[in-house]
Amino acid sequence: MLPELDVDLAPFNTLALPGRAARYLAITAPGQLADGELAAARRFILGGGSNLVLTGDFDGLMLHMAIPGKRLLREDAEAWYIEAGAGENWHDFVQWTLAQGWPSLENLSLIPGTVGAAPIQNIGAYGLEVGELLHTVTAWDFEKRAFFALDRSICRFGYRDSVFKQEGWHLNGRIAITSVTFRLPKAWQPKLRYAELEQELAARRIAKPTPREVADSIIAIRQRKLPDPAVTPNAGSFFHNPVVDAARAAELAAAYPALPRYAQPDGRVKLAAGWLIEQAGWKGKSLGPVGMYEKQALVLINRGGATGADVRRTMAAVQDDVRMKFGVDLTPEPIFL
């Protein structure tokens, strides 16, 4: 299949930013990646476009990973091993695993994007990161012209980080993830330590939730506070929650006792970026057509007609105000292309 020429990319990014790709090819089967012409081109690997800021046209080849399929690969006494194609919708995949009776991914319900993009960002929410349950990633290496597998230990997962980002593969198009296998333990233990989730379950009068009830509660929370990209274009949480050393966290806590903070295994402390942004006056505020969502200050939205340059301006203004008030630097989550 030959790439399409001069393709509009607005439908392929959830911020609905304008831009065109010189060439575009949907990858629906891993074997397509072995085409030698693809290896010679400047490439960008596109998933669901939910973590992408288009800053203009892309003069290379846009490879849209749309490989379908999901199955129980195998099971043993301790776990189920579930494989999914890189193009599977993440939320739909999570709901499917629950319907099959294979819990553990429920805390990651309603996160936008695709299965193939999930390990790159090491997506996480409500006390769970996808790297905790990932078993292996299968991918194509355009330089070596071969498929290879990475197990969890090789993926070097960190907070919204992985080997795919550390090596720059998410930017240079060297590696294309084709499928991901998850290890879901049969001894299910709910992760309920987030106050927001506890409050939702209490409101529903659920003391011992099932995996389905945890998922439904998280879906309800996210729907209340996060905009639907189909209605209000956005890229989800726009900034990383900053992680600071314990001494700096103590200083901030003394000055701002209400600041949400979470101790990390390495002794540092994670701060709530949304709270910092709200306190800096940006909740519901806009700069031109781009602003921070009125129900959740961490979400940057396109109010209509925005460009990548507009996003950069608002991002920089938010960063400046948070830095001035708290002395904390915010780092954006999305890729800028």
Secondary structure in CASP SS format (residue, H / E / C, confidence):
PFRMAT SS
TARGET T0000
AUTHOR 0000-0000-0000
METHOD secondary structure of the structure
MODEL  1
M C 1.00
L C 1.00
P C 1.00
E E 1.00
L E 1.00
D E 1.00
V E 1.00
D E 1.00
L C 1.00
A H 1.00
P H 1.00
F H 1.00
N C 1.00
T C 1.00
L C 1.00
A C 1.00
L C 1.00
P C 1.00
G C 1.00
R E 1.00
A E 1.00
A E 1.00
R E 1.00
Y E 1.00
L E 1.00
A E 1.00
I E 1.00
T C 1.00
A C 1.00
P H 1.00
G H 1.00
Q H 1.00
L H 1.00
A H 1.00
D C 1.00
G H 1.00
E H 1.00
L H 1.00
A H 1.00
A H 1.00
A C 1.00
R C 1.00
R E 1.00
F E 1.00
I E 1.00
L E 1.00
G C 1.00
G C 1.00
G C 1.00
S C 1.00
N C 1.00
L E 1.00
V E 1.00
L C 1.00
T C 1.00
G C 1.00
D C 1.00
F E 1.00
D E 1.00
G E 1.00
L E 1.00
M E 1.00
L E 1.00
H E 1.00
M E 1.00
A C 1.00
I C 1.00
P C 1.00
G C 1.00
K E 1.00
R E 1.00
L E 1.00
L E 1.00
R E 1.00
E E 1.00
D C 1.00
A C 1.00
E C 1.00
A E 1.00
W E 1.00
Y E 1.00
I E 1.00
E E 1.00
A E 1.00
G E 1.00
A C 1.00
G C 1.00
E C 1.00
N E 1.00
W H 1.00
H H 1.00
D H 1.00
F H 1.00
V H 1.00
Q H 1.00
W H 1.00
T H 1.00
L H 1.00
A H 1.00
Q C 1.00
G C 1.00
W C 1.00
P C 1.00
S C 1.00
L C 1.00
E H 1.00
N H 1.00
L H 1.00
S C 1.00
L C 1.00
I C 1.00
P C 1.00
G C 1.00
T E 1.00
V C 1.00
G C 1.00
A C 1.00
A H 1.00
P H 1.00
I H 1.00
Q H 1.00
N C 1.00
I C 1.00
G E 1.00
A E 1.00
Y C 1.00
G C 1.00
L E 1.00
E E 1.00
V H 1.00
G H 1.00
E H 1.00
L C 1.00
L E 1.00
H E 1.00
T E 1.00
V E 1.00
T E 1.00
A E 1.00
W E 1.00
D E 1.00
F C 1.00
E C 1.00
K C 1.00
R C 1.00
A E 1.00
F E 1.00
F E 1.00
A E 1.00
L E 1.00
D E 1.00
R H 1.00
S H 1.00
I H 1.00
C H 1.00
R C 1.00
F C 1.00
G E 1.00
Y C 1.00
R C 1.00
D E 1.00
S C 1.00
V H 1.00
F H 1.00
K H 1.00
Q H 1.00
E C 1.00
G C 1.00
W H 1.00
H H 1.00
L H 1.00
N H 1.00
G C 1.00
R C 1.00
I E 1.00
A E 1.00
I E 1.00
T E 1.00
S E 1.00
V E 1.00
T E 1.00
F E 1.00
R E 1.00
L E 1.00
P E 1.00
K C 1.00
A C 1.00
W C 1.00
Q C 1.00
P C 1.00
K C 1.00
L C 1.00
R C 1.00
Y C 1.00
A H 1.00
E H 1.00
L H 1.00
E H 1.00
Q H 1.00
E H 1.00
L H 1.00
A H 1.00
A H 1.00
R C 1.00
R C 1.00
I C 1.00
A C 1.00
K C 1.00
P C 1.00
T C 1.00
P H 1.00
R H 1.00
E H 1.00
V H 1.00
A H 1.00
D H 1.00
S H 1.00
I H 1.00
I H 1.00
A H 1.00
I H 1.00
R H 1.00
Q H 1.00
R H 1.00
K H 1.00
L C 1.00
P C 1.00
D C 1.00
P C 1.00
A C 1.00
V C 1.00
T C 1.00
P C 1.00
N E 1.00
A E 1.00
G E 1.00
S E 1.00
F C 1.00
F E 1.00
H C 1.00
N C 1.00
P C 1.00
V E 1.00
V E 1.00
D C 1.00
A H 1.00
A H 1.00
R H 1.00
A H 1.00
A H 1.00
E H 1.00
L H 1.00
A H 1.00
A H 1.00
A H 1.00
Y C 1.00
P C 1.00
A C 1.00
L C 1.00
P C 1.00
R E 1.00
Y E 1.00
A E 1.00
Q C 1.00
P C 1.00
D C 1.00
G C 1.00
R C 1.00
V E 1.00
K E 1.00
L E 1.00
A C 1.00
A H 1.00
G H 1.00
W H 1.00
L H 1.00
I H 1.00
E H 1.00
Q H 1.00
A C 1.00
G C 1.00
W C 1.00
K C 1.00
G C 1.00
K C 1.00
S E 1.00
L E 1.00
G C 1.00
P C 1.00
V E 1.00
G E 1.00
M E 1.00
Y C 1.00
E C 1.00
K C 1.00
Q C 1.00
A C 1.00
L C 1.00
V E 1.00
L E 1.00
I E 1.00
N E 1.00
R C 1.00
G C 1.00
G C 1.00
A C 1.00
T C 1.00
G H 1.00
A H 1.00
D H 1.00
V H 1.00
R H 1.00
R H 1.00
T H 1.00
M H 1.00
A H 1.00
A H 1.00
V H 1.00
Q H 1.00
D H 1.00
D H 1.00
V H 1.00
R H 1.00
M H 1.00
K H 1.00
F H 1.00
G C 1.00
V C 1.00
D C 1.00
L C 1.00
T C 1.00
P E 1.00
E C 1.00
P C 1.00
I E 1.00
F E 1.00
L C 1.00
END
